[in-house]
């Protein structure tokens, strides 16, 4: 679990760095001195290469973690992977995800129904006020 939060923080920092990189690129366009602009554009190119490498590394780490999660709880006592337990685990996870999705959709439907009720009440109140 800690690994996932670290990867998530790293992903947020990469998104932030990408935004900063875009701002830097826009600022480079505003530099009037060609020599200075070239120097900043070279720095930008190095930053873009670093960002791409870090992004690639992060994707690889996330994929590795996802592959590791696939077989969690699916090992026998001897340490060998049990295909039946793996399948059961995957089905349980899928069911858990479906249950959460179903619950979320139910809450969304409830909120839509409440919004409709509020809208209808507002419309009735406006019509009543207009009629007076």
Secondary structure, 3 states (H helix, E strand, C coil): CHHHHHHHHHHHHHHHHHHHHHHHHHHHHHCCCHHHHHHHHHHHHHHHHHHHHHHHHHHHHHHHHHHHHHCCCCECCCCCECHHHHHHHHHHHHHHHHHHHHHHHHHHHHHHHHHHHHHHHHHHHHHHHHHC
